[in-house]
Structures are given as C-alpha cells and as structure tokens.
Amino acid sequence: LAGDAFPSVLAAALRSYGQATGEERPRIDLAKLSHHGGKGNTSPEMLEAMDCSRFLFSTDGSIFQHPDDETVSRVIMRGGKPTLYFNHRTEITRRWGEAARKREFGYAAIFPTKAGESLEVAV
C-alpha cells in the first residue's frame, strides 16, 4: 500500500529490502499504486524494483481523473502479463477492460461486477 509515496523512495526501499532478503527484485503479491495511479508517483524504475504482476488502482477518478493512462501503460508494458484491479469502472478505467486491448497487450483487468459493489482481491 504505497499511499502517496514518491517513486524514488519506493524504489530505494524495494532495493534495500531485496538486498536484506537476498532477492534482486522482492516478490510483491499485490501493489496498491501511489496516489491512485498518478503518473508522477509510479516510475519505470519503481516498477522494475519489484517482482509483481498484480496492481491495484484505487480511485473513482472524480478529483484528479486518475489513474493516468501513462501509469496503466507503464504497468502493462513492463511485461509479465499483469493483472490490473480497478475498484471502480469509470469512463477513465473502462477502456482497460476492453477485450481487444487486453488481448493485444497481454494483461487482465478486474472490476467490481456491479456499481457500488466492493472489489475483493485474494492474495
């Protein structure tokens, strides 16, 4: 759960944790991305510092229109067939659930099934 942490701080902490545990890239079961998926809070360096394939975007997009497309794209393009979890299906997030897009770029997207319903993620 990254809160509003800066990506450079998270990357350094992940590298330090990896050194302490003997893992080059520590395994993370699920990463809740900083600042609701804002592009300034999720860097390629931070993403590469962890071994993670499941990412949570927690926002309804009403204030800052997050998550930013750039952040979602960074997660997808780093590879590893990621699974993206969105706690709301909005105009901003809906495109990431399109079947053709998911096939083309090799990722999965999970949304609550009904408006107002909670999203459960088992780790």
C-alpha positions in Angstrom: 0.0 0.0 0.0 2.0 2.9 -1.3 -0.2 5.8 -0.2 1.3 9.0 -1.8 4.9 7.9 -1.6 7.4 9.2 -4.1 8.5 6.5 -6.6 12.2 7.2 -5.9 11.6 6.5 -2.2 9.7 3.3 -3.0 12.3 2.1 -5.5 15.1 2.6 -2.9 13.1 0.9 -0.2 12.4 -2.1 -2.5 16.1 -2.4 -3.5 17.1 -2.2 0.2 14.5 -4.8 1.1 15.7 -7.0 -1.7 19.3 -6.8 -0.5 18.2 -7.7 3.0 16.3 -10.7 1.8 18.7 -11.8 -0.9 16.2 -11.1 -3.6 17.3 -9.0 -6.6 13.7 -7.9 -7.0 11.5 -8.7 -4.0 8.3 -10.6 -4.7 5.2 -8.5 -4.0 1.8 -10.2 -4.1 -0.2 -7.1 -4.9 0.9 -3.5 -5.2 -1.6 -0.7 -4.5 -0.1 2.1 -6.6 0.7 5.5 -5.2 -1.6 8.5 -5.5 -4.3 6.5 -7.2 -2.2 5.7 -10.2 -0.9 9.2 -10.9 1.9 9.3 -13.5 4.2 11.3 -11.2 4.0 8.6 -8.5 4.7 5.4 -10.5 8.0 5.3 -12.3 9.5 2.6 -14.5 12.4 2.4 -12.0 10.0 1.7 -9.2 8.1 -1.0 -11.2 11.4 -2.7 -12.1 12.5 -2.8 -8.5 9.8 -5.4 -7.7 8.6 -8.8 -8.9 4.9 -8.1 -9.0 2.2 -9.0 -11.5 -0.9 -7.7 -9.7 -1.6 -4.0 -9.4 -4.5 -2.2 -7.6 -5.8 1.2 -8.8 -7.9 2.6 -6.0 -9.8 5.7 -7.2 -13.1 6.8 -8.6 -11.3 9.4 -10.7 -13.6 12.2 -9.7 -11.0 14.6 -8.4 -7.7 14.1 -10.4 -9.1 11.8 -13.2 -6.8 9.0 -12.1 -5.4 6.6 -12.9 -3.4 8.2 -15.6 -3.2 6.3 -18.9 0.6 6.6 -18.7 0.7 4.8 -15.4 -1.5 2.0 -16.6 0.6 1.7 -19.7 3.8 1.5 -17.8 2.5 -1.4 -15.7 1.3 -3.2 -18.8 4.4 -2.6 -20.9 6.8 -3.8 -18.3 5.5 -7.3 -19.2 4.8 -10.4 -17.2 1.1 -10.5 -18.1 -0.1 -8.3 -15.3 -3.5 -8.3 -13.7 -4.9 -4.8 -13.1 -7.5 -4.4 -10.4 -9.8 -1.3 -10.5 -12.2 -0.6 -7.6 -14.5 1.5 -9.9 -15.5 1.1 -13.6 -15.4 4.7 -14.8 -15.0 6.5 -18.1 -11.3 6.6 -17.3 -10.9 2.9 -16.4 -13.4 1.3 -18.7 -11.1 1.3 -21.7 -8.6 -1.0 -19.8 -11.4 -3.7 -19.7 -11.8 -3.9 -23.5 -11.3 -7.4 -24.6 -9.3 -6.4 -27.8 -7.0 -4.2 -25.8 -6.4 -6.9 -23.2 -5.6 -9.5 -25.9 -3.3 -7.1 -27.8 -1.2 -6.1 -24.8 -1.4 -9.3 -22.8 -2.9 -8.3 -19.5 -6.1 -8.9 -17.4 -8.4 -6.3 -15.9 -10.7 -6.9 -12.9 -13.5 -4.6 -11.9 -16.4 -4.9 -9.4 -19.3 -6.7 -11.2 -21.9 -4.1 -10.1 -21.8 -0.4 -9.4 -21.2 0.2 -5.7 -20.0 -3.3 -5.1 -16.7 -4.0 -3.3 -13.8 -5.5 -5.1 -12.3 -8.5 -3.4 -8.7 -9.5 -4.1 -7.4 -12.7 -2.6 -3.6 -12.7 -2.0 
